[in-house]
């Protein structure tokens, strides 16, 4: 029922392919935590297109971004901002309507 309402209202749902686990490192020193986040993301980056879950409320997440960008580019990825006109379905329900 929820998915039908989402579709009826023209909303898009976008889940992620990589969980950075950034929330997990709140009790670690920021430099060490950001290094773990970079490692998690780069290790998980195996598909042609990836969507990475991160939370900008954590200092370790913000600090990890430059390393993630550098590492992804070194692996051949191109980074793009979301464009609603080029939306592709990515949700845990595998429902291509969203």
Secondary structure as GFF3:
##gff-version 3
##sequence-region A 1 98
A	DSSP	alpha_helix	2	8	.	.	.	ID=ss1
A	DSSP	beta_strand	18	19	.	.	.	ID=ss2
A	DSSP	three_ten_helix	22	25	.	.	.	ID=ss3
A	DSSP	alpha_helix	30	44	.	.	.	ID=ss4
A	DSSP	beta_strand	52	53	.	.	.	ID=ss5
A	DSSP	alpha_helix	59	74	.	.	.	ID=ss6
A	DSSP	three_ten_helix	84	86	.	.	.	ID=ss7
###
